[in-house]
Amino acid sequence: MPLSFNFLLPKAVRHQKPKQSEVIPCDQAQVATSCTQLDNTAMELQESLMFSTEIYLAIFSFLSPHDIARVACTCKVFTQMCDDNWVWRSLLVKKFGVEALKWCYQLDPPLPSKQIYKERITLCVPADKLDIIWLTPRHSYWKLKDTEAHETAAGKAAVLHSVCWFDVKGQLTGVPLGKYRVVWRLLVEPASVGLHQLKFAVHVGRHHETTPKDLDTILETKFNEHEDSVRKFQGKGWVEYELPGVLDVQPHLMYSGRFTREPVGATVKFSIMRHTDDWKSGLMLDCVRLQRVG
């Protein structure tokens, strides 16, 4: 879908002095010639900007919603572009694929694509932000692996080689009111071992509550208790493992701001654990995220 914007010429072009015509000495001819040159310059500028719409989308897909908002303040072109719902919808597809739009149509009431894109970015803990025991430069149990930019949430994946004490945690603060599904994006290798007893849990509470035992356990499951078992995921590439049930963030679970009693958001903690003597291997983690439901 093409975008239509009204472009302002650069100041250097708007104040460009007419060139003296050596062929036609008439003042009117000089003015007409300079106007024609300005019109041609404007058309060339507009065509070049229109041609680069896809380039803008590619650049925006690497920026955070906050950074995109700052870019929108730089000129009229970016302001118009960042107010266009089609642009945000295109960013959703470009960064997360067509699958990202399927659940959007189930929201009631529907949300603007800009808000959906922002939540998809902010309500996500990528692999390099997860707290993983034994993921250290000195040990080879876990490693952070660089990936293609759009293959994973942050261009990195946590790769499990082999470990006994399996302990992965993540946290989001400022989660707004609403109902969410918890989704882990992961990859199970064909020769994976010992993953079927991994315990997935989600806790939600206020900001000052810092340990899982102080929080309310909302969702809890094991890999083999859900219909999407380890065997189903083996060798299937990157998949989204959706925990059963819905996470309902209510006002009493939210913390207040420093200078106001208005609720700011809730703290949501995620974990995957299995503390046993048997070895686990053959797993890659991309991220864990909250997906809003209607």
C-alpha positions in Angstrom: 0.0 0.0 0.0 1.7 3.2 -1.1 2.0 6.1 1.3 1.0 9.7 0.3 2.8 12.5 2.1 3.2 16.2 1.5 6.9 17.1 1.5 8.5 20.4 2.4 11.5 21.2 0.3 14.8 21.6 2.2 15.7 25.1 3.2 18.6 25.1 0.8 16.3 24.4 -2.1 13.5 26.8 -1.0 16.0 29.7 -0.8 17.9 28.7 -3.9 18.8 31.8 -6.1 17.7 31.7 -9.7 20.5 31.1 -12.1 21.2 33.7 -14.8 20.1 32.5 -18.2 22.6 33.1 -20.9 20.2 32.1 -23.7 17.1 34.3 -22.8 18.0 37.6 -21.2 14.3 38.3 -20.4 13.6 38.6 -16.6 10.3 36.6 -17.1 12.1 33.8 -18.8 14.7 33.7 -15.9 11.9 33.4 -13.3 10.1 30.8 -15.3 13.3 28.8 -15.7 14.1 28.9 -12.0 10.6 27.9 -11.0 10.8 24.9 -13.4 14.1 23.9 -11.8 12.5 24.1 -8.4 9.5 22.1 -9.5 11.8 19.4 -11.0 13.9 19.3 -7.8 10.7 18.9 -5.7 9.5 16.1 -7.9 12.8 14.3 -7.7 12.9 14.7 -3.9 9.4 13.4 -3.5 10.0 10.4 -5.8 13.2 9.5 -3.9 11.4 9.7 -0.5 8.4 7.7 -1.8 10.8 5.0 -3.2 12.4 4.6 0.2 9.3 3.7 2.2 10.4 0.1 2.5 13.8 1.3 3.6 12.2 3.3 6.4 10.2 0.2 7.5 13.4 -1.8 7.6 15.2 0.8 9.7 12.2 1.2 12.1 12.1 -2.6 12.7 15.5 -2.3 14.5 14.3 0.6 16.7 12.3 0.5 19.9 8.9 2.2 20.0 10.5 5.0 22.1 13.2 5.6 19.5 10.6 5.6 16.7 8.7 8.3 18.6 11.8 10.4 18.7 12.4 10.0 15.0 8.8 11.2 14.4 9.8 14.5 16.0 12.5 15.2 13.5 10.4 16.2 10.4 7.0 16.3 8.9 7.6 13.2 6.8 8.3 11.0 9.8 5.5 12.5 11.8 3.0 11.5 9.1 4.5 8.1 8.7 4.5 7.3 12.4 0.8 8.3 12.7 -0.2 5.9 9.9 -1.7 2.6 11.2 -0.7 0.8 8.0 3.0 1.6 8.9 2.7 -0.1 12.3 0.8 -3.0 10.9 3.6 -3.4 8.3 6.2 -3.3 11.1 4.3 -6.1 12.9 4.4 -8.3 9.9 8.0 -7.4 9.0 9.4 -8.0 12.5 7.2 -10.9 13.7 5.7 -12.4 10.6 2.1 -12.8 9.4 1.3 -15.0 12.4 1.5 -12.0 14.6 -1.7 -10.6 13.1 -3.9 -13.7 13.7 -4.5 -13.1 17.4 -4.9 -9.3 16.8 -8.2 -9.9 15.2 -9.5 -11.8 18.3 -9.1 -8.7 20.6 -12.3 -7.1 21.7 -12.2 -4.2 21.6 -9.6 -4.1 18.9 -6.3 -2.2 19.6 -4.4 0.1 17.2 -1.5 -1.6 15.5 0.9 0.9 17.2 -0.2 -0.3 20.7 0.0 -3.9 19.7 3.5 -3.4 18.3 4.6 -1.6 21.4 3.3 -4.3 23.7 4.9 -7.0 21.5 8.3 -5.2 22.1 8.0 -4.1 25.7 6.2 -7.2 27.2 9.0 -9.5 26.2 12.2 -10.8 27.8 14.8 -11.7 25.2 17.4 -14.4 25.7 20.2 -12.0 26.6 18.0 -10.6 29.4 17.1 -13.9 31.0 18.8 -14.9 34.3 20.2 -18.3 33.5 22.2 -20.3 36.0 25.5 -21.6 34.6 25.4 -19.2 31.7 28.9 -17.8 32.2 32.0 -17.2 30.0 34.0 -19.7 32.0 31.5 -22.6 31.6 30.2 -24.4 28.5 26.8 -25.5 29.9 25.0 -22.6 28.3 26.1 -20.2 25.6 24.6 -17.1 24.0 24.6 -17.5 20.2 24.3 -14.7 17.7 21.4 -15.2 15.2 20.1 -13.4 12.1 18.5 -10.0 13.1 14.9 -11.1 12.6 15.3 -14.8 13.6 15.1 -14.0 17.3 13.8 -11.1 19.4 17.2 -9.5 20.1 19.5 -11.2 17.6 20.6 -13.8 20.2 19.6 -17.2 21.4 20.4 -19.0 24.7 21.8 -22.5 23.7 21.7 -25.3 26.2 24.6 -27.8 25.6 24.2 -29.9 28.8 23.4 -29.1 32.4 21.9 -30.8 35.5 20.8 -27.7 37.5 18.4 -26.2 35.0 17.3 -22.8 36.2 16.0 -20.0 33.9 14.2 -16.8 35.1 12.9 -13.6 33.6 11.0 -10.6 34.8 8.7 -7.8 33.5 7.7 -4.8 35.5 5.0 -2.2 34.8 2.7 -4.8 33.2 -0.6 -3.0 32.6 -4.1 -4.3 33.4 -5.4 -7.0 31.2 -5.5 -10.7 30.4 -2.5 -12.3 28.8 -1.2 -15.6 27.6 2.4 -16.6 28.5 4.4 -17.7 25.4 7.9 -19.1 25.4 9.6 -19.1 22.0 12.0 -22.1 21.9 13.7 -24.7 19.7 13.9 -28.4 20.7 16.6 -30.3 18.9 16.0 -33.8 17.6 18.4 -35.4 20.0 17.3 -33.5 23.1 17.5 -35.2 26.5 15.7 -34.8 29.8 13.4 -31.9 28.9 10.1 -33.5 29.5 10.1 -32.7 33.3 11.0 -29.1 33.0 8.7 -27.0 35.2 7.3 -23.8 33.8 5.8 -21.2 36.3 4.6 -17.6 36.3 4.2 -15.4 39.3 2.6 -12.0 39.5 2.7 -9.4 42.3 3.7 -5.9 43.3 7.0 -4.2 42.6 8.3 -4.5 46.2 7.8 -8.2 46.3 11.1 -9.6 45.1 11.0 -13.4 45.6 8.8 -16.0 44.0 7.5 -17.2 47.4 6.1 -13.7 48.1 4.2 -13.7 44.8 1.0 -15.4 43.7 1.6 -18.4 41.5 -0.8 -18.0 38.7 0.3 -20.5 36.0 2.3 -23.6 36.5 2.9 -26.6 34.2 5.4 -29.2 33.1 6.5 -29.8 29.5 4.8 -33.2 29.3 1.5 -32.0 30.9 0.6 -29.8 28.0 -0.7 -31.0 24.7 2.3 -29.6 23.0 4.8 -32.1 24.3 8.6 -32.2 23.8 8.2 -34.9 21.2 5.9 -32.7 19.2 8.4 -29.9 19.2 11.6 -32.0 18.4 13.2 -31.0 15.1 10.4 -28.5 14.2 12.6 -25.4 14.4 11.5 -22.3 16.4 8.0 -22.8 18.0 5.9 -20.9 20.4 5.1 -22.9 23.6 1.9 -21.3 25.1 1.3 -22.1 28.7 -2.2 -23.3 29.5 -4.5 -20.8 31.2 -4.7 -17.0 31.2 -2.7 -14.5 33.3 -5.2 -11.9 34.6 -3.5 -8.8 35.9 -5.9 -7.1 38.3 -5.6 -3.8 40.2 -4.8 -5.4 43.5 -1.7 -7.0 41.9 -0.3 -3.7 40.7 2.0 -1.3 42.4 1.6 2.5 42.6 3.9 5.2 41.4 6.3 7.0 43.6 4.3 10.3 43.7 0.8 8.9 43.1 -1.5 6.2 44.3 -2.6 5.4 40.8 -1.7 1.9 39.7 1.4 1.8 37.5 1.8 -1.9 36.7 2.4 -5.3 38.0 5.6 -7.4 38.3 5.5 -10.7 36.4 8.2 -13.3 36.9 8.7 -16.3 34.7 10.8 -19.4 35.4 11.7 -22.8 34.0 13.4 -25.1 36.5 14.5 -28.7 37.1 17.0 -29.2 39.9 18.0 -32.9 39.6 21.0 -35.0 38.9 20.0 -36.1 35.4 21.4 -34.2 32.4 19.3 -32.0 30.2 20.4 -30.9 26.7 19.2 -29.9 23.2 17.2 -26.7 23.9 17.4 -23.1 22.6 15.6 -20.2 24.0 14.6 -17.0 22.2 12.4 -15.1 24.6 9.3 -15.2 26.8 6.5 -12.7 26.3 3.0 -11.8 27.3 0.4 -11.9 24.6 -2.8 -9.9 25.3 -6.1 -11.7 24.8 -9.6 -10.3 24.5 
